[in-house]
């Protein structure tokens, strides 16, 4: 096998090639849970966020009777504050690390700005603690318009900490009428806070929450006399709309989730039929989060999408008229099947933040496999044994069909690497025919 593989390759590769471009995916530093995922099998993923539930429970066994009766905030709590303040007050006294350099920055001054509660579903016993936290962040200049932050907030119950996403935004419709050039205070600014899970869990959804705030800005009424009912509904639905879609998709498809993962990884178009808008929106969001878009060069993903469309001439069709939904033209592989089991294992705990962590590690492993294959291909252009390593890696990784398509698209204009990929395609096809 090795001799034949080498002879086929060197029949096509004539001269020593220049090193091709290697996919450089700069991901955030691995969290401890992600490191554990890489060391264990995908099935062990249900422990990745086991700290979330502990962080959502009070560690205080004692305390007053009033504190023990306080019900911890649920995952859908929110607070909306109206903020009137000076931009100068926000930025004073900051050091390089973001901490206040002066004593005046520790506590906000009533003359500088005010933070008044506009709407909330948080218990009245807990809300002042949150308002104090936000006021301190504003006084330190640690809150910037349109950029959400995630932190862990300790509420009134001793030892009880909860994840908090908070974001400052402007009601743009009010600006022309209420703000003048000489005005120090902007009366149309708000701070919204979403509380639930842990800091680590909410951080996974920070970008989605930023988009959710943009939707809130679009829905804000230009009148300040009160919040409309649809605004209240929008605020109270943040958890269902942002955090829970991945969990709902996993519970909907169960073992058939492998088809959806394969479609997302291969960038295959998906068409959803006979479905309500909420389910269709959940599926599209899952596909968007599960795809490698943003982690692989944009040109590569565009070419891959076009190649998959031209090759199959049809999309994966999901018919939601029956339960469970039926798939048509769907594909799968061992890699996606293994990670599907990881999702199903996580469903036993019922933690919605866990599913996003599993999905992030699914993408991380796919990127690592892609980079490993690219490195092997670069070596195989001049090294006989590396060519065989490429072949064995594709056979054993579980996602060789998708990885080969990705590197084929990226090496399309690199003759030597293209020849190596062509040899690998030939032998992978032969191995597939023999297995059938």
Wavefront OBJ file of the C-alpha trace (Angstrom):
o trace
v 0.000 0.000 0.000
v 2.763 2.439 0.987
v 4.798 1.719 -2.162
v 1.793 2.248 -4.376
v 0.841 5.431 -2.552
v 4.347 6.863 -2.939
v 4.667 5.902 -6.596
v 1.367 7.538 -7.463
v 2.298 10.703 -5.672
v 5.808 11.076 -7.147
v 4.461 10.411 -10.607
v 2.568 13.676 -10.238
v 4.926 15.738 -8.066
v 7.902 16.790 -10.217
v 9.807 19.486 -8.342
v 10.288 20.427 -4.696
v 7.395 22.709 -3.802
v 7.371 25.917 -1.817
v 5.678 25.530 1.538
v 1.935 26.171 1.172
v -0.046 28.422 3.412
v -1.144 26.635 6.529
v -4.498 27.413 8.021
v -3.948 29.661 10.994
v -6.914 29.636 13.338
v -6.305 31.870 16.288
v -8.675 30.681 18.951
v -9.046 31.932 22.463
v -6.892 30.198 25.093
v -8.383 26.896 26.115
v -10.475 26.933 29.213
v -9.948 24.082 31.667
v -13.110 22.415 30.422
v -11.869 22.530 26.840
v -8.548 20.979 27.822
v -10.376 18.155 29.513
v -12.477 17.608 26.378
v -9.358 17.109 24.290
v -7.937 14.591 26.732
v -11.110 12.556 27.090
v -13.589 11.094 24.654
v -16.490 13.236 23.453
v -18.787 11.248 25.693
v -17.150 12.749 28.763
v -18.412 16.207 27.853
v -21.301 16.229 30.267
v -18.889 17.232 33.033
v -17.511 20.261 31.160
v -19.696 22.778 32.896
v -20.387 20.960 36.128
v -19.346 24.086 37.988
v -22.310 26.047 36.641
v -24.904 24.358 38.807
v -22.722 24.751 41.886
v -22.292 28.442 41.129
v -26.065 28.805 40.871
v -26.609 27.479 44.388
v -25.962 29.330 47.601
v -23.139 27.894 49.633
v -24.480 29.540 52.752
v -26.344 27.087 54.960
v -27.005 29.581 57.731
v -28.184 33.171 57.522
v -31.383 34.784 58.627
v -34.798 33.313 57.999
v -35.476 36.080 55.480
v -32.352 35.212 53.504
v -33.201 31.515 53.506
v -36.668 32.304 52.173
v -35.252 34.369 49.324
v -35.571 32.411 46.116
v -32.388 32.553 44.010
v -32.874 34.454 40.731
v -34.028 32.277 37.883
v -32.186 32.109 34.582
v -34.533 34.588 32.893
v -34.152 37.550 35.225
v -33.236 40.946 33.854
v -32.856 44.571 34.922
v -33.103 47.663 32.782
v -31.681 50.887 34.184
v -32.042 54.400 32.859
v -28.650 56.075 32.948
v -28.053 59.809 33.026
v -24.418 60.675 33.394
v -21.402 62.594 32.265
v -18.998 60.972 29.871
v -16.170 62.663 31.753
v -17.275 61.034 34.976
v -17.119 57.615 33.374
v -13.533 58.019 32.224
v -11.928 59.779 35.173
v -9.387 58.161 37.429
v -8.694 55.087 35.290
v -5.359 53.337 35.423
v -3.876 51.148 32.709
v -5.494 48.007 34.110
v -8.935 49.596 34.245
v -8.930 50.119 38.008
v -9.634 53.565 39.477
v -6.559 55.611 40.302
v -8.377 58.009 42.585
v -10.606 57.604 45.596
v -13.439 59.535 43.981
v -13.844 56.840 41.332
v -14.770 54.170 43.848
v -18.255 55.495 44.527
v -20.339 57.254 41.895
v -21.364 60.782 42.700
v -24.992 61.780 42.429
v -23.872 65.008 40.764
v -22.093 63.076 38.010
v -24.762 60.573 37.065
v -27.853 58.743 38.202
v -28.875 55.137 37.693
v -32.594 54.582 38.076
v -34.510 51.341 37.686
v -36.703 51.323 34.579
v -37.930 47.731 34.634
v -37.013 44.373 36.156
v -38.364 40.985 37.156
v -35.689 40.570 39.816
v -36.867 40.337 43.461
v -36.767 43.689 45.236
v -34.498 42.266 47.955
v -31.786 41.472 45.404
v -31.990 44.369 42.933
v -30.118 46.987 45.038
v -27.058 44.725 45.116
v -27.032 44.574 41.343
v -27.546 48.322 40.995
v -24.598 48.971 43.301
v -22.416 46.674 41.205
v -23.370 48.410 37.942
v -22.851 51.861 39.484
v -19.327 50.943 40.524
v -18.557 49.644 37.042
v -19.826 52.888 35.516
v -17.742 54.982 37.912
v -14.617 53.064 36.916
v -15.195 53.665 33.222
v -15.493 49.907 32.666
v -18.699 50.048 30.601
v -18.672 51.131 26.959
v -21.625 51.707 24.680
v -22.645 48.670 22.648
v -20.019 46.312 24.105
v -21.383 43.818 26.593
v -19.435 42.498 29.562
v -19.851 39.353 31.630
v -19.042 39.128 35.324
v -19.931 37.178 38.424
v -22.133 39.117 40.845
v -22.676 38.309 44.498
v -26.258 38.956 45.498
v -27.825 39.464 48.914
v -27.719 35.818 49.900
v -24.185 35.334 51.332
v -21.950 33.272 49.098
v -24.434 33.241 46.246
v -22.899 34.329 42.933
v -24.605 34.457 39.557
v -23.425 35.236 36.035
v -24.355 38.724 34.862
v -24.205 40.152 31.348
v -24.493 43.942 31.265
v -24.372 46.421 28.400
v -24.714 50.179 28.015
v -26.643 51.339 24.953
v -28.239 54.469 23.551
v -31.757 54.927 22.326
v -30.782 56.468 19.016
v -34.303 57.651 18.212
v -34.161 60.023 21.169
v -30.816 61.608 20.409
v -31.911 64.347 17.972
v -34.587 65.658 20.347
v -32.925 65.305 23.735
v -29.199 65.847 23.223
v -27.513 69.105 22.317
v -23.898 69.751 21.514
v -23.312 71.519 24.818
v -25.122 68.943 26.905
v -23.028 66.918 29.359
v -25.749 64.425 30.169
v -27.380 62.014 27.808
v -30.887 61.138 29.045
v -31.411 58.406 26.468
v -28.858 55.886 27.717
v -29.719 52.591 29.352
v -27.913 49.741 31.023
v -29.456 46.303 30.601
v -28.476 43.325 32.768
v -29.241 39.654 32.193
v -28.687 37.268 35.094
v -28.375 33.493 34.875
v -25.968 30.590 34.995
v -22.359 31.383 35.760
v -19.867 33.880 34.397
v -18.226 31.096 32.412
v -21.531 29.996 30.918
v -22.724 33.462 29.920
v -19.358 34.279 28.350
v -20.083 31.623 25.704
v -23.111 33.666 24.595
v -21.657 37.166 24.847
v -21.689 37.862 21.093
v -25.274 36.602 20.775
v -26.304 38.790 23.702
v -24.695 41.809 22.020
v -26.900 41.133 18.998
v -29.887 40.726 21.284
v -29.236 44.193 22.721
v -29.192 45.566 19.177
v -32.655 44.071 18.733
v -33.746 45.762 21.946
v -32.519 49.115 20.611
v -34.576 48.625 17.474
v -37.680 47.889 19.541
v -37.356 50.787 21.985
v -40.197 53.276 21.686
v -39.279 56.911 21.241
v -41.498 57.898 24.177
v -40.086 57.720 27.700
v -43.406 57.492 29.503
v -42.984 53.740 30.013
v -41.924 50.489 28.511
v -44.326 48.887 26.104
v -45.494 45.337 26.682
v -43.468 43.979 23.783
v -40.305 45.445 25.305
v -41.041 43.689 28.597
v -41.661 40.461 26.726
v -38.430 40.878 24.781
v -36.409 41.421 27.936
v -37.956 38.510 29.828
v -37.434 36.162 26.870
v -33.673 36.630 26.595
v -32.839 33.255 28.098
v -35.236 31.320 25.860
v -34.181 33.225 22.753
v -30.397 33.242 23.265
v -29.349 30.354 25.512
v -31.932 27.623 24.920
v -32.051 27.176 21.084
v -29.136 24.704 21.019
v -30.712 22.633 23.766
v -34.074 22.584 21.957
v -32.438 21.404 18.732
v -30.598 18.589 20.531
v -33.797 17.390 22.215
v -35.709 17.638 18.932
v -33.360 15.575 16.770
v -31.775 13.201 19.312
v -29.608 10.647 17.407
v -30.394 12.383 14.104
v -28.410 15.380 15.295
v -25.429 13.769 13.545
v -26.926 14.803 10.172
v -27.156 18.421 11.284
v -23.578 18.428 12.597
v -22.338 16.948 9.312
v -24.197 19.593 7.297
v -22.772 22.400 9.433
v -19.223 21.058 9.269
v -19.327 20.487 5.509
v -21.123 23.773 4.813
v -23.930 21.947 3.033
v -27.094 24.029 2.469
v -30.057 23.022 4.653
v -33.725 23.537 3.846
v -36.351 23.271 6.596
v -39.915 22.377 5.600
v -43.234 22.136 7.445
v -41.864 23.893 10.502
v -42.987 26.779 12.675
v -40.855 29.911 12.714
v -39.383 29.244 16.149
v -38.113 25.778 15.209
v -36.724 27.031 11.896
v -34.965 29.860 13.705
v -33.501 27.423 16.247
v -32.173 25.129 13.501
v -30.601 27.995 11.566
v -28.965 29.326 14.719
v -27.575 25.890 15.542
v -26.119 25.581 12.042
v -24.584 29.042 12.293
v -22.938 28.343 15.647
v -21.792 24.833 14.655
v -20.174 25.877 11.377
v -16.506 26.792 11.088
v -17.326 30.214 9.704
v -15.016 32.768 11.256
v -12.453 30.098 12.171
v -11.454 29.208 8.622
v -10.437 31.727 5.964
v -13.551 33.329 4.498
v -12.500 32.590 0.918
v -12.054 28.913 1.774
v -15.530 28.670 3.296
v -17.109 30.421 0.300
v -15.373 28.075 -2.138
v -16.300 25.064 -0.012
v -19.942 26.104 0.042
v -19.971 26.478 -3.735
v -18.202 23.152 -4.202
v -20.652 21.295 -1.965
v -23.611 22.858 -3.757
v -22.255 21.989 -7.206
v -21.303 18.461 -6.143
v -24.617 17.481 -4.583
v -26.938 19.677 -6.669
v -29.380 19.595 -3.760
v -29.664 20.691 -0.165
v -30.207 18.633 2.946
v -33.968 18.724 3.489
v -35.485 18.519 6.971
v -39.186 17.650 7.072
v -40.623 18.677 10.436
v -44.157 17.476 9.709
v -43.494 14.264 11.683
v -41.856 13.539 15.014
v -38.964 13.095 14.994
v -38.195 15.167 11.867
v -37.081 13.300 8.749
v -33.909 14.030 6.774
v -33.389 13.736 3.042
v -30.008 13.855 1.208
v -28.239 13.944 4.584
v -24.735 12.681 5.295
v -22.863 11.604 8.386
v -19.545 10.221 9.568
v -18.039 8.673 12.689
v -16.782 12.026 13.968
v -20.279 13.538 13.972
v -21.803 10.381 15.445
v -19.367 10.446 18.378
v -20.093 14.087 19.128
v -23.832 13.474 18.830
v -23.468 11.046 21.705
v -21.700 13.763 23.692
v -24.709 16.038 23.200
v -27.116 13.297 24.249
v -25.064 12.589 27.355
v -25.241 16.276 28.231
v -29.030 16.243 27.853
v -29.272 14.114 30.985
v -28.146 17.025 33.166
v -30.534 19.553 31.616
v -27.976 22.386 31.743
v -28.515 24.580 28.631
v -25.056 26.142 28.958
v -23.472 22.709 28.631
v -24.657 22.235 25.051
v -22.879 25.390 23.888
v -19.654 24.226 25.558
v -19.924 20.849 23.794
v -20.509 22.632 20.488
v -17.459 24.861 20.970
v -15.278 21.826 21.651
v -16.749 20.058 18.607
v -15.554 22.959 16.447
v -12.215 23.126 18.222
v -11.505 19.451 17.493
v -12.525 19.879 13.843
v -10.119 22.818 13.473
v -7.282 20.869 15.085
v -7.851 17.926 12.736
v -7.864 20.272 9.748
v -4.583 21.863 10.788
v -2.993 18.450 11.404
v -3.967 17.293 7.919
v -2.573 20.467 6.364
v 0.708 19.934 8.151
v 0.886 16.319 6.929
v 0.180 17.431 3.355
v 2.963 19.994 3.487
v 5.355 17.278 4.663
v 4.041 14.755 2.118
v 5.131 16.906 -0.809
v 8.734 15.969 -0.045
v 8.492 13.045 2.385
v 7.346 9.529 1.474
v 6.278 8.471 4.939
v 4.285 11.674 5.570
v 2.097 10.781 2.604
v 1.229 7.499 4.255
v 0.606 9.366 7.517
v -1.883 11.577 5.664
v -3.728 8.538 4.419
v -3.851 6.833 7.822
v -4.939 10.064 9.515
v -7.839 10.478 7.097
v -8.903 6.876 7.668
v -8.839 7.089 11.448
v -9.990 10.630 12.282
v -13.648 9.904 11.531
v -14.179 13.039 9.415
v -11.861 12.328 6.475
v -14.597 13.024 3.921
v -15.066 16.610 5.113
v -11.411 17.353 5.849
v -10.377 16.223 2.385
v -12.893 18.584 0.792
v -11.659 21.497 2.898
v -7.985 21.022 2.008
v -8.868 20.329 -1.626
v -10.527 23.728 -1.922
v -7.669 25.551 -0.206
v -4.942 23.815 -2.231
v -6.700 24.246 -5.563
v -4.060 26.709 -6.809
v -1.041 24.886 -5.336
v 0.037 22.271 -7.931
v 2.223 20.088 -5.708
v -0.196 20.022 -2.780
v -3.067 19.525 -5.217
v -1.375 16.395 -6.536
v -0.996 15.000 -3.025
v -4.679 15.645 -2.344
v -5.607 13.918 -5.612
v -3.662 10.806 -4.571
v -5.337 10.808 -1.172
v -8.752 11.150 -2.797
v -8.066 8.168 -5.008
v -7.045 5.918 -2.158
v -9.838 7.089 0.150
v -12.335 6.283 -2.579
v -10.752 2.864 -3.073
v -10.862 2.183 0.662
v -14.526 3.192 0.750
v -15.383 0.877 -2.150
v -13.647 -2.034 -0.423
v -15.550 -1.409 2.819
v -18.837 -1.497 0.927
l 1 2 3 4 5 6 7 8 9 10 11 12 13 14 15 16 17 18 19 20 21 22 23 24 25 26 27 28 29 30 31 32 33 34 35 36 37 38 39 40 41 42 43 44 45 46 47 48 49 50 51 52 53 54 55 56 57 58 59 60 61 62 63 64 65 66 67 68 69 70 71 72 73 74 75 76 77 78 79 80 81 82 83 84 85 86 87 88 89 90 91 92 93 94 95 96 97 98 99 100 101 102 103 104 105 106 107 108 109 110 111 112 113 114 115 116 117 118 119 120 121 122 123 124 125 126 127 128 129 130 131 132 133 134 135 136 137 138 139 140 141 142 143 144 145 146 147 148 149 150 151 152 153 154 155 156 157 158 159 160 161 162 163 164 165 166 167 168 169 170 171 172 173 174 175 176 177 178 179 180 181 182 183 184 185 186 187 188 189 190 191 192 193 194 195 196 197 198 199 200 201 202 203 204 205 206 207 208 209 210 211 212 213 214 215 216 217 218 219 220 221 222 223 224 225 226 227 228 229 230 231 232 233 234 235 236 237 238 239 240 241 242 243 244 245 246 247 248 249 250 251 252 253 254 255 256 257 258 259 260 261 262 263 264 265 266 267 268 269 270 271 272 273 274 275 276 277 278 279 280 281 282 283 284 285 286 287 288 289 290 291 292 293 294 295 296 297 298 299 300 301 302 303 304 305 306 307 308 309 310 311 312 313 314 315 316 317 318 319 320 321 322 323 324 325 326 327 328 329 330 331 332 333 334 335 336 337 338 339 340 341 342 343 344 345 346 347 348 349 350 351 352 353 354 355 356 357 358 359 360 361 362 363 364 365 366 367 368 369 370 371 372 373 374 375 376 377 378 379 380 381 382 383 384 385 386 387 388 389 390 391 392 393 394 395 396 397 398 399 400 401 402 403 404 405 406 407 408 409 410 411 412 413 414 415 416 417 418 419 420 421 422 423 424 425 426 427 428 429 430 431 432 433 434 435 436
